[in-house]
């Protein structure tokens, strides 16, 4: 079965330092649920500028864990929020992104035995 995550980039920048990799994965697991909640709040209140700012900071975290497909979707949402175009599509697009985020979190927790 294909993994949702890919740690090649993280392994490369860390020089294979497993402690560093584990710290980065722990940070991703700790921070991501709160960011998802913030994003949902901004979508609900149609606060497009804060949504844009939050996504702009959040998207690079997928460099570390892979998830290239979700990065494309997040960039689309980020662009829609920034330009305030196609905002009616944002809630729908984010539901797919949220599902992926929750799945990747669970997979990393299970594979690396992180609570």
Secondary structure, DSSP 8 states (H G I E B T S, - for coil): ---S---HHHHHHHTT-HHHHHHHHHHHHHHHHHHHHHHHHHHHTT-HHHHHHHHHHHTTHHHHH--HHHHHHHHHHHHHHHHT-SHHHHHHHHHHHHHHHHHHHHHHHHHTT--
